[in-house]
């Protein structure tokens, strides 16, 4: 982070992080839904643009300057943190990096590699859009009042385009969700719940993926192979 950077902060609260960003010389925009916190930021940091919006429900590209490259930082609320990250990753706005603090359990799922017990659809989704790194763990005692869970700081560096491109986001999400419909069973059983018998047969034949694998053991590149096979099938249908 350096002077002149265009920075989006989500949920600034009373402005602890905002203050540090302003002191660096960043051009800061915050999204805050709480009117009281909006007043605090507006009063204490007059150079900061305050946007009244729900970051879990709005496309930030409709709110910010599309001509700029943005960095995003946030101490994400635990209940909607995943939804906010998904919205940001799929936005058409140009982001060069994200730094999030969120619930440790959720962050570890985003970091989970092939074969990890906690790997799931969220792991594939986030890793399809960028490289994910752990920065540090944050114990409950770092907050007042302390929460009942540990926190983690992660960084996501976006790819130029998602790994499933040129296939569509809809196809990727459809396959990704279907894979984990029954996470303890072979993916053949999971896919049968969401696709026809013919579709499952085509996916198995065309993708080259072992349908006896459990979902957590399917690599992201194999998920992309499944998505590609699905779109080829749809085009020819």
C-alpha positions, 0 to 999 in steps of 0.5 A: 500500500502506498501514497496515491493508491485507490483503496476500497475499505468495506465496513470501516467501523470507527476507522482504525484501518481507515486512519492508517490508510489516510496517513499513508496518503491513499485515496480511500473509499469506504462502503458502510451500511451503519449510519452511525459509523458513516457519521464517524468516518465522515466526521473524522476523515473528511477526505474519505468518500463514504458510500451507503450500501450493503457490500454483500448485495451490491455490485461495487462496479456501479459505485466506483470509478471503473477507470482506476485500479483498486485495492481492497481491504476489509475486516469482514463481518463473519455472517456475510464475509463469504458473500462479499468476497464472491461479489468482489471477485466477480465484479467487473471493477479492476482490482489488483489485490484483496486483503481480508480478515475473516473467521479462521474456519472460512479462511482455511477453506479458501486456502485449502488445497487438493486433498485437504479435508476442508476443501469445498466449493468455496475453495475452488471458487476463490482459487479460480479467481486468484492466488490465495495466501495466509498472512497471519492468524489473529486470536480473539484477545486482539479484539474488544470485546473478544469474539468466540472464534479465531480470525485469519488474514488472507491475501488474494491476488487476482488473475488476469482472468478466471481459470475457467475462462472462456467458459461462463461463470454460470457453468463453473458455479453449476459444476462446482456446486454439484461436485460437493452435493455429497462431499463424502461420496464419489463425484459420480453420485454428487453429479447425478443429483444435479445432471441427467444420466446422459450429461453425467456420462458425457462429462465422464467421457469428455473430461477424463476425470476419475468419477470415483474420486471424492470432491476434495480430491478433484483438482481445480484444473479437473473442475475446469475440464468438467466445465469445458465438457459441459459447455461443449455438450450444451453447444452441440445439444 
